[in-house]
Amino acid sequence: MASAKKKATLLSSSSSSASSPSSCCVPDSVVSAAPAAASSPNVVQDWIVASTDRRDDQRATKAAKASLIHPVDSLPDTSNAASTKGIQVLPRAQTSHPLDPLSAAEISVAVATVRAAGATPEVRDSMRFVEVVLLEPDKHVVALADAYFFPPFQPSLLPRTKGGPVIPTKLPPRRARLVVYNKKSNETSVWIVELSEVHAATRGGHHRGKVISSEVVPDVQPPMDAMEYAECEAVVKDFPPFREAMKKRGIEDMDLVMVDPWCVGYHSDADSPSRRLAKPLIFCRTESDCPMENGYARPVEGIYVLVDMQKMKVIEFEDRKFVPLPPADPLRNYTPGETRGGVDRSDVKPLQIVQPEGPSFRVNGWFVEWQKWNFRVGFTPKEGLVIYSVAYVDGSRGRRPVAHRLSFVEMVVPYGDPNDPHYRKNAFDAGEDGLGKNAHSLKKGCDCLGYIKYFDAHFTNFTGGVETIENCVCLHEEDHGILWKHQDWRTGLAEVRRSRRLTVSFICTVANYEYGFYWHFYQDGKIEAEVKLTGILSLGALQPGESRKYGTMIAPGLYAPVHQHFFVARMDMAIDCKPGEAFNQVVEVNTTIEEPGENNVHNNAFYAEETVLKTEMQAMRDCNPLTARHWIVRNTRTVNRTGQLTGFKLVPGSNCLPLAGSEAKFLRRAAFLKHNLWVTQYSPEERFPGGEFPNQNPRSGEGLATWVKQDRPLEETDIVLWYVFGITHVPRLEDWPVMPVERIGFMLMPHGFFNCSPAVDVPPNACELDTKDNDGKENGVSKSVQNGLLAKL
């Protein structure tokens, strides 16, 4: 465990973006920057504890062993020794870890390479870049990198070979995977580009990539892009019949109108992916002096609009029903004090999070170490935050893997009102929009407190330019109450430890709602996945005197439909598995009541009953609080001191299943919602539970529901858990005008993984020690007997 006595400094590393504490963090004067950090354009500053960096020893050991290692070249060196003045040169292959997110330079190279490969100028000009993301390498490449090239520098990760280890002198070049939409032909294609330092002459310039493959994917529509949404809003607001319909409702100023394009989903053949379609929802702001006037407080009902997003024109329009605009709600806004027409409370005193000696975590690029945990941070446009290579350093047992990859891969929000337009609200926010592409810069507001390390995220926009979300991912420590405690009532002596956790998070906005995604790491070996829901309700307008049972009346003329939020966490587990090993299985545990009889004469007996989930079809499971059901991922060949198999258990939090009927249209695309747990054998192509392209997907049951029909064996293999968890939201008046955070999630807890509590070695807080010294004696006499009596009484 990193000592709290170690001073924190800023040291240079190679991959993440520079950031300094915001007004929510420690002052700049607390830390100092290493002079070397300014000398290289590729070097950035990270919060780390510098004093006990084991990497220096590991590098020295590595150098000492160099004569025993037989190097071979994995690939010929293709770097160009010619001058590269004026040309952006990518770093060498081994300067970026194989799992590091693509840099802005790499994204630019990938886009330029694909665009240059276009057959004609017309094709090149029609290219729209939906996604440019790292093509993650095979697991053995990651193991090689972690063994010899990057932290944690552990050759023991690799299988032993006769004659000593044989390693390449460099890693394979990184690759990018691009999803490209052709705006002219309405085709979607997937490209693989190898990134290197090669400078190949092409039309009008240079690029440094090589196209490995390209493939047109038929009968799909890729996710929508923010640039498309903005263009769609402008097109609708300029459409004369729309302007006339708004004029009927008393609105002539189009600057007050909000057009939120929603993907059409798939309800019939009219929604087929042969056209790229959106059906916008319409809202209208009230004229006011509020800097953030809440336009969602005035939904415009009765107007039907269908937009062809390829041709960017309105193809269907109908003013079906005149519903008057709801009156301006005086409680609609949420900005401070007078700007919202209210008064803020005056009795909130400052609460400061102070770490005068710096944080206990260390960061090297995207590699994080904290309290025996270590892992890598990643980020993708669709999933957002990704956690790689999770492991726990367990004393003499060394670095013990827990999971290869953790992320949130999909979320679905179906609404329960059968009326138009609410019946078609069933957003796939990852697959149709992208959680990562909708992430916030956490510069704006105190989303995190204390000593913070931020990571930037780089994306391509629709036209191929690179956009950066600064301070996109937040890494910080949090106090988490009591970790453990016991007091001896006889002596009055007590031991108590405070818990702290390391939190990695990001927050995104999808139209009206905000979602915060968190991975918490604890000192007792737990990992918690948490989603925080906030933002603004998606409302409907009512006729005067009308009411609906499918929602809650929020204000005169306004109601909030009932709906559900579902999230899917994909967990590629690796409990005590080194690279190349596939020794995991999943066990379901149910608490069973013993039948009355000879074994239960007092009628009090119950026990935990285990069932091995042997195949994928058997492993489609649901939560059951009546039996305290949970699931354990175990290593089939590693035991603890009592001879039990080591493992981690998945403990559900609150959960639900879809309340829509089994024939609901959105369930064609979201068959994965029908069970809370799915278990599959690892396959690198199986990444998203509804398939990669759920937007307007006409195929029923694509993704998980189809993959598990292979019924692959699970008794000893490379296990992937898909946990589906949801919340049923029956809106309250207290959710208006902006919803207080609601939390939902689950826990991964060690189960026989350790030989005892891993938190027993957490030291007392300094304040606890001071209290013991001051309070241990009174007038030179020990107070233990007195305290013991008081405690007993």
JONOR-V542763 format. One record per helix or strand of 3 or more residues. SS is the DSSP state (~ for helix, > for strand). FROM is the first residue (numbers start at 1). TO is the last residue. Records with the same first field share a line. If there is no record, write none. Layout:
SS->FROM-TO, FROM-TO
//
This chain:
>->8-13, 44-49, 70-72, 127-134, 166-168, 175-182, 187-202, 205-217, 257-260, 281-284, 303-308, 313-319, 362-364, 367-370, 373-380, 384-393, 399-415, 426-428, 452-460, 466-487, 494-510, 513-522, 527-535, 539-541, 551-555, 558-561, 563-573, 584-593, 606-612, 630-639, 645-652, 677-681, 719-729, 739-750
~->28-30, 35-38, 55-64, 66-68, 93-95, 104-116, 121-126, 139-149, 155-157, 226-237, 240-248, 254-256, 269-271, 295-297, 337-340, 395-397, 422-424, 429-433, 625-627, 666-669, 671-674, 704-710, 733-735, 766-775, 784-792
//
